[in-house]
Amino acid sequence: MKYKDIKALSDKDLKDNLKDERESYTKMKFTHAISQVESTARITATRKTIARLHTERRSRQLNAQNTPNV
C-alpha cells in the first residue's frame, strides 16, 4: 500500500488496516518459521506497510495536538 493511499484513509479505516496488516504479518512469520513461504519479500513489504500506517497515525495525532481548538 502506497503512502498516498494511506493518507486518503479515514481514521477508522487506518486502524482497521493496521490491525489486518499486523495479523497478516504474524501469520507470515509463523508460516515462515515452520515451512517455506512463497515470497519472503512479502514479509518485508508487510512490515513496511505497518510502519507507514504507524507513521500516518502518529502524524494525525501530532496534527490534532498542534491544531488550536476554537
C-alpha positions in Angstrom: 0.0 0.0 0.0 1.4 3.3 -1.0 1.6 6.3 1.4 -0.7 8.3 -0.9 -3.4 5.7 -0.4 -2.8 5.6 3.3 -3.2 9.3 3.6 -6.7 9.1 1.9 -7.9 6.6 4.6 -10.2 7.7 7.4 -9.0 7.2 11.0 -11.2 4.1 11.4 -10.0 2.5 8.1 -6.4 3.3 9.2 -6.9 1.5 12.5 -8.6 -1.5 10.7 -5.9 -1.8 8.1 -3.2 -1.7 10.8 -4.9 -4.5 12.7 -5.3 -6.6 9.5 -1.6 -6.0 8.4 -0.4 -7.0 11.9 -2.4 -10.2 11.8 -1.1 -10.9 8.3 2.5 -10.3 9.3 2.2 -12.5 12.4 0.8 -15.4 10.3 3.5 -15.0 7.7 6.2 -15.0 10.3 4.9 -18.2 11.9 4.5 -19.9 8.5 8.0 -18.8 7.5 9.4 -20.3 10.7 7.6 -23.7 10.2 7.8 -24.1 6.4 8.7 -22.3 3.3 6.9 -19.2 2.3 6.1 -18.3 -1.3 7.8 -15.0 -1.2 9.9 -13.7 1.7 9.7 -10.2 0.1 6.0 -10.1 1.2 7.1 -10.3 4.8 9.3 -7.2 4.3 6.6 -5.4 2.3 4.1 -6.1 5.1 6.4 -4.8 7.7 7.0 -1.6 5.7 3.3 -1.1 5.3 2.8 -1.4 9.0 5.4 1.2 9.5 3.7 3.5 7.0 0.4 3.1 8.8 2.0 3.9 12.2 3.7 6.9 10.7 0.4 8.3 9.3 -1.4 7.6 12.6 1.3 9.4 14.6 1.2 12.3 12.2 -2.5 12.7 12.6 -2.1 12.6 16.4 0.5 15.3 16.3 -1.6 17.5 14.0 -4.6 17.1 16.3 -2.4 18.3 19.2 -1.0 21.2 17.4 -4.2 22.5 16.0 -5.7 25.2 18.2 -9.2 24.5 19.4 -11.5 27.3 18.5 
